Amino acid sequence: MTKVPGNISQTVQAIYDAYEGGRESFRSHLGASLIGRECERELWYSFRWCTVPHHSGRMLRLFETGQREEERFIENLRSIGIEVHDHDEETGRQYGFTDFGGHFAGSIDGAALGIIEAPKTWHLLEFKTFNERRFELLKKHGVQITSPEHYAQMVIYMDYMELNRAFYLAVNKNTDELYSERIKVDSAYAELLKQKAKRIIEAPRPPIGISTDPAWWKCKCCDHQATCHERLPPEVNCRTCLHSTPIEGGWLCEKHNQKLSYKEQLRGCSDHLYIPELLPGEVIDAGEDWVEYSSEDGTRIRNGRGGMSSQKIRESAE
């Protein structure tokens, strides 16, 4: 467990540890909530499960606070007479969409009728929480400038859900002040986001990143910095293997001609071979079940038969 620095009681640490005790899992699809991020390489690394997501217990609790706030937002809207639909009564699930064979997907916070500014128009609902500094920026500049990821999320949701307006409702976590903004549909931008999602899903190799400087603040904050800039071999699973391909409704192992379940993708197999661009060095030779690399110092590494398994390569680099 990750220990939180500073003067902290054993009880508080135990609470944080309990949050960390539930292993974070990979998302099976490319999420609409992330598609507005600038770096396509980061999105590809996430889609390809290169780095196990890990957050401190404190952060996981903070995420939970944001999720619980959604229920309060809905109660607030209903209390003033607004009609809110936040889940499908037949399935109990949130409304959402899937596209590109199920590899691009998202779930909406809800849809509402009776928003006071335009009571006859159905609105997509998007709820967010902000710290005080970012909340003040939001009030000054609006969501498109302050949180372009949130804006892109609403644009893509409106397009798939065939809605023309979104109602963005945010709260200042420090003061409980609320901010709202109505967003118009942007079909041209939605199409660009769809094309972006398609590129990432279909790309067999990582796209170009937004920076080659590991000290740049956006790269420093990225979960995949070690894989991208330090060239640490990523996690060993089917999605980092050159034999796997996303297909309609799932993933295919071309080595064994087998459609893979989520658990099988996580587990991988002994025939795993890294996608070459995920390892440092230049490919100098390859066979049916091996790939050989030459590093800058001239050292040769063979991944696969007659060399090192992917797991051994990763362990030796850690």
C-alpha angles and dihedrals in degrees: 000000000000110000117221112231122233136042103329130154123242090242093055091046089051090054091052090046090053090058091049091048091076103077113234113238136211119260110244093219143032103270126228088220089067102039093093092063113117101227114074090188090060090051091048091050089052093047090049094049095238096152130033106236111242130178132171119259089252092055093046089053089049090053089051090052090056091050092050090050089065091069090053092050090054091048090050092053094045091048090064094048101266116144109233128188110190103160144017107263092210096054102021089228131122117263114257148133142249129202142168095043093317093302095111116052147143144177124223126224089230148284127260140198121197102041100168095232091056110009097177096052124088111231132199109232124224122177126194140169124220138189115238098262095052092040090059089050089050091054091048101043108018130235099291092062100030098043111015090170090060091046092051090047091056093044093054093043092051090051096051095040091046094236125143100204138039129201112214115199121184135175132210103231091206099052105013089237112155130222127191134186134178114224126202124224114262108196095177092055091044089056091051090051091050091051089050092052091049092051092052095046094047097041111110090193132042114273123234113285126231094248142015091205111097090194093061108112096239091051092045089056095047120109090219100053093115093053095040103041106015092040092227107170108255129235117303109242137117094274093060090048121099090223095066128089132180110242136173107304098000147341132312127211103213091190093063098019089235133139108232129224121216091259092048090052090053093048099047120183143253091267092066114137119184120244096256096236089060093067128066116250138043124289107244101168141000142186137187094285105015142055124199124209135193118210126211091265091053097256114146124218125186117204111203135004112023091014140046127326116238090250091055091048091053094045092049091053097049 
